[in-house]
Amino acid sequence: KKDPRGVGNAGFDEAKNQDIYDRAVRAYSKITPTFNLPDKACVLDLGCGIGKMSPAFIDAGCDYTGIDVSNTALKIARKENPEGTFKKGNIADLPVDGPFDLIIERTVFIHLIEDDYWHSVLGEVARVLAPGGIFMMQDFLPKTVEERGRKVSHVTHRLYSEYEAAFDKLGLVFDAELGADALKVLPNMS
């Protein structure tokens, strides 16, 4: 079944989730060319699910690879997007070597609850990211503890400063953000 709630927000109906993905693909299609990536850029999607975001990169001529832990999701992704490469794997121990010109994650890191696991995933990003490559995250990064909101067992919102420190430790530059209007540019749950 292609119901986007399998990788979207289970609290929304299928139409709402589909709208979010459609808007996100359009936004990524507009944003990606501004990165000045090389021709046939190698793109890695961490937690690709059923491949909803892959057309934004495949249609732009990128060499797209999606990683997910779900065999069911990957089967759908491969059927719907045969031009992409989809691999089963743990993002803390990536089944690819890169280098990737662009690595994306879209609301995956909020589910990396354990700090050691989160650091392992960031280490893998640093390992496979091409020199001068871009790691684009779409997650809520609060600036203060008060902005984190209520805690739930399957979600964590690490502070912006925690990401800055972790990136610095890995030799990555944390130098850009879309700002308060990010949900309008890259829709998530709005």
Disulfide bonds with the S-S distance in Angstrom:
none
